Amino acid sequence: MSKFMISKFKSKCSETGKAINKGEKFLFDSNNKKAYCSESNMYKKTVKKIRFNAKIKAKEKSEFSVYCKRNGI
């Protein structure tokens, strides 16, 4: 499972090797125990996936609301 976090100490990106400074946002993969900086492909892919899923959920919610109104639910 991956989650976005704020760095509490200086670290290093597993993909790019760049520094993740204290206070910077990064992606942590708890399955592999790896950290990814905001410039890494893994970080960017995860952001893209989250935004895409949010759009789908919003669309489904909207469609369900229309369905309920049409059917008096």
C-alpha positions in Angstrom: 0.0 0.0 0.0 1.3 3.4 -0.9 0.6 6.7 0.9 1.7 10.2 0.7 3.6 11.6 3.7 5.6 14.6 4.8 9.2 13.7 5.5 10.3 14.0 9.2 13.9 13.6 8.3 16.2 13.7 5.3 15.9 10.6 3.1 16.7 9.4 -0.5 14.4 8.5 -3.3 14.5 4.8 -4.2 13.9 5.5 -7.9 15.9 8.7 -8.7 18.4 8.7 -5.9 17.6 12.4 -5.2 17.3 13.7 -1.7 14.0 14.0 0.1 14.5 16.8 2.6 12.7 17.2 5.9 9.2 18.7 5.3 8.9 17.6 1.7 6.0 15.5 0.5 6.9 12.0 -0.7 5.3 8.7 -1.5 5.9 5.8 0.8 5.3 2.2 -0.4 4.8 0.2 2.8 4.9 -3.1 1.0 8.5 -2.6 -0.3 9.5 -0.1 2.4 10.6 2.4 -0.3 10.3 6.2 -0.5 9.7 8.1 -3.8 10.3 11.8 -4.3 7.8 14.0 -6.2 10.0 13.9 -9.3 9.9 10.1 -9.6 7.7 8.2 -12.1 6.2 6.1 -9.3 5.0 9.3 -7.5 3.6 10.8 -10.7 1.8 7.6 -11.7 0.2 7.3 -8.2 -1.0 11.0 -8.4 -2.4 10.3 -11.9 -4.2 7.2 -10.7 -5.7 9.0 -7.6 -7.0 11.8 -9.8 -8.5 9.4 -12.3 -10.2 7.4 -9.6 -11.6 10.6 -8.1 -13.1 11.6 -11.5 -14.7 8.2 -11.9 -16.2 8.3 -8.4 -17.6 11.8 -9.0 -19.2 10.7 -12.3 -20.7 7.7 -10.7 -22.1 9.8 -7.8 -23.6 12.2 -10.3 -25.2 9.5 -12.4 -26.6 7.8 -9.3 -28.2 11.1 -8.2 -29.8 11.5 -11.6 -31.1 8.0 -11.5 -32.6 8.5 -8.0 -34.4 11.7 -9.1 -35.8 10.0 -12.2 -37.1 7.1 -10.3 -38.3 8.9 -7.2 -35.9 7.3 -4.8 
